[in-house]
Amino acid sequence: MTGVTTAEQWWERFFRHGPYGLLGLATVVSAVTSGFIMSRADVYAAAALLPAALGLQLWWSRASVRPGSRAAQAYFAVRTLLAFGLTWCNPFFSIFTVLGYFDAGRVLPQRGMRAGLLVTAVIMAGAQSGSGLPPTTVMNWVVFGVLLAVHGSLTMLFAQIGNREAEQARNQTDTITALESANARLEQALAENAGLHAQLLVQAREAGVADERSRLAAEIHDTIAQGLTGIIAQLQAVTSTARTDPALAGEHLARAAALARHSLGEARRSVHDLLPAALEHDDLPGALEKTVTTWSERTGVRAEFTVTGTAEPLHDEVGATLLRIAEEALANAARHAGASRAGITLSYMGDEISLDVRDDGRGFDPAALPPYAGAGGFGLGGMRARAERIAGTVEVETGPDLGTAVCARVPMVRQG
């Protein structure tokens, strides 16, 4: 979050600027106390060691050294020696030595961390023993031993805590890595599922096209082709009887015209069944609304049409399928239900679109219906066949005197 400094950022600032602050503070305090503690030789020695410590720190701040490397270990060792020499000159330079406690776990490898902490503890205990390094009296040695024990115990405790925190950090990193890997696999699986879903929709669409072609071929063979065959036969009869029996030839000619009109009607019906004219100028909601209004005016049954969700352009096959199902359901309600009210709801639901047609008619027993006998657009079987061509379903809820509800659900295939 903007404006909020995390603990990691505070530590980063400390390790970047803290060494200079601690070295400067130790220098100031040592200079103030030099007349009471330091000899002339100590002053000269400290004056020589200070630039070396500052230079080393400047090099470390600008160098790109990997923690735990040989260069990092050498930096820690040289800085500890400089801190030891400065503390020997003046115990107040232990203010700078305390950096060893913070850097041992960060700079040194795991096997060298305890040794670095122990050396820092020795320097700190010697500085706090009262006589500097080395202790000058027995009492100073006793105090030095006690302080060393205290510093050593604390450093080992802190080292253990650091190890646990490092272990927790590693476990957390491993967990995050595992979760990221699982998320990546999940995203890959979702992408594969989406691809399979799209492939299934394409296959279903192609199967629907093949189904419709088969249906049209059967209808052409059974109606138009037979009609044309009959027309040819009648015209041949006209040719053979025109001179000998004009009246009979006229009858054959009239039959041929009737067959032609019938075949034309069958052709128009097949074409109309393939591409609903209502969808040529309107989208599916507009076409359904006009269909419901026309049906209501023709039958005298009050009907309400509702759209839920956000309307989207649909593939022609999806729109034609839902419109045909709605027309068939309304036709069944008008012919068989004796309903006084009907409700039609078109619902856009993300990856799916549903059509619900409800009436308050007399209903029926679904188990008493004869089985669906083939292609075509008649009855509940025909509605189910239409929906299945585009990987959809049709469900019917009804019962004697309970009205009827037809629910068609198909995948949302948007206009390409």
Disulfide bonds with the S-S distance in Angstrom:
none
